[in-house]
Amino acid sequence: MVEREQAVHRIPEVLRDSGWTVCLVGEEQSGKLAQVTAGLRRRPDGSGSGKLITSGFSYWGLESTVAWAHACNDLYYPVMRESIASFSRRWRGMGELLPEGPLHYVSLGPGTGQKDQALLRSLDGRGRCGCYIPVDVSAEMLRLAQREALQHLHVPVADVLPVQLDFSLPANLDRLSTLIRRTVGEEPVVYSLLGNTLANFDSDTQLLALLGEKLLRPQDRFLLEVASTAGQDEPAARAAAQEYENSPRFREFVTSALMQYTDLQIDLNSITYEGLVEDDRALLIKVVYHNRTGATLELTLPDRSTVPFPDQDTIRLLLSRKYTLSGLEKMLVDARLAKVGETHETGHTAFDRPAFGMALLLLQSGDAPRPGRATGPNPFGD
Ligand SMILES: C[S@@+](CC[C@H](N)C(=O)[O-])C[C@H]1O[C@@H](n2cnc3c(N)ncnc32)[C@H](O)[C@@H]1O
């Protein structure tokens, strides 16, 4: 009898037809639904600190993915648009700090995939492109990102491994780390967390520390992009919130999760964009939906259960930040990460506006030997 080739070995051949993409699903999606529901069942709170949609769920699903792609192109939401447009230039200097030879690239939250395309193109142009592993909570985002990232590049389909997974959970990172090591062996990996994604998490420092601890080996690098602020007072906080408030497309994005997971009749005038000063580390932006109907509403959740949404109660839709330079430095120390390189660009600001910018940092594990001061053989060849 002729031995039949296992189906999984035929996948690279199947993928030659560009209509197909693969995706490794790393966790039970029904469990995720229970997490959204739990966030919407929290106690009433008038200040936006009770019911909430946590970071990953703002992007999960088709509607949110499409709404995010639209927001990234909105002329009135310049933060993301400019960060995508200027990424190639800002990344260029970093490329020099990377090793010779093939590099594998793991993109944590690739979004629309435009930045991944710039990064992969620069590796591809130098013949250094290894595997590309985008990791996202949203399968739809992964498909979009993969298409965009690989356009006009020579990355073989068999070297592309999209993974659907929530990277904020320690157990998921253990599994992801095992998968990556099995795939690349001892060869170096560049991880990225771009587009100020870190700022969307309540416990941002803890998440960064977790990613460093679970993923980074001495030979790996971590590319982090965050929004920054030179001003740290209330007018600066208000200006930061206004950046989001001005964009109709961002409003559609930020309410898309509410549309998907509840039957709430959304009133766009019931959303507030609050800018706060978070100690001396950051400006904090909270996007909050308020029940201002004067009556208790009943929300039907995805499991068909209902939850009361009393008058004046709130649902936090999104959290973001702009970090001060000292706040950023402290976060790196607390997360045990060391800087290898950085670019920091400040946007054009009027005389009466605070200077906001984007910092792109190339990091390594704090336990790894520092380039140039290495005591043993350095895989990066400095
Ligand atoms: C702010 S967007 C950044 C997109 C892209 N990196 C950029 O700079 O244009 C955040 C991305 O991270 C993903 N994401 C957010 N939270 C996540 C989580 N907990 N686990 C996995 N992916 C997540 C979103 O789906 C989205 O693709």
The ligand as a Tripos MOL2 file, in Angstrom:
@<TRIPOS>MOLECULE
LIG
   27    29     1     0     0
SMALL
NO_CHARGES

@<TRIPOS>ATOM
      1 C1         -3.0970   49.1940   19.1050 C.3       1 LIG1
      2 S1         -3.1860   47.8660   17.9770 S.3       1 LIG1
      3 C2         -1.5110   47.9380   17.3620 C.3       1 LIG1
      4 C3         -1.3820   47.3980   15.9690 C.3       1 LIG1
      5 C4         -0.0100   47.4240   15.3350 C.3       1 LIG1
      6 N1          0.9910   46.7760   16.1600 N.3       1 LIG1
      7 C5          0.4090   48.8430   15.0050 C.2       1 LIG1
      8 O1          1.3070   49.3820   15.6590 O.co2     1 LIG1
      9 O2         -0.1360   49.4020   14.0550 O.co2     1 LIG1
     10 C6         -3.1740   46.4610   19.0900 C.3       1 LIG1
     11 C7         -3.0780   45.0910   18.4570 C.3       1 LIG1
     12 O3         -2.8640   44.1260   19.4860 O.3       1 LIG1
     13 C8         -3.8770   43.1210   19.4690 C.3       1 LIG1
     14 N2         -4.1500   42.7660   20.8780 N.ar      1 LIG1
     15 C9         -4.5960   43.5970   21.8500 C.ar      1 LIG1
     16 N3         -4.6540   42.9520   23.0290 N.ar      1 LIG1
     17 C10        -4.2500   41.6770   22.8020 C.ar      1 LIG1
     18 C11        -4.0820   40.5320   23.6260 C.ar      1 LIG1
     19 N4         -4.3620   40.5530   24.9320 N.pl3     1 LIG1
     20 N5         -3.6160   39.3730   23.0610 N.ar      1 LIG1
     21 C12        -3.3400   39.3300   21.7200 C.ar      1 LIG1
     22 N6         -3.4800   40.3890   20.8800 N.ar      1 LIG1
     23 C13        -3.9200   41.5520   21.4300 C.ar      1 LIG1
     24 C14        -5.0410   43.7690   18.7420 C.3       1 LIG1
     25 O4         -5.9060   42.8210   18.1530 O.3       1 LIG1
     26 C15        -4.3160   44.6380   17.7110 C.3       1 LIG1
     27 O5         -3.9400   43.8910   16.5860 O.3       1 LIG1
@<TRIPOS>BOND
     1     1     2 1
     2     2     3 1
     3     2    10 1
     4     3     4 1
     5     4     5 1
     6     5     6 1
     7     5     7 1
     8     7     8 2
     9     7     9 1
    10    10    11 1
    11    11    12 1
    12    11    26 1
    13    12    13 1
    14    13    14 1
    15    13    24 1
    16    14    15 ar
    17    14    23 ar
    18    15    16 ar
    19    16    17 ar
    20    17    18 ar
    21    17    23 ar
    22    18    19 1
    23    18    20 ar
    24    20    21 ar
    25    21    22 ar
    26    22    23 ar
    27    24    25 1
    28    24    26 1
    29    26    27 1
@<TRIPOS>SUBSTRUCTURE
     1 LIG1         1 GROUP 0 **** ****
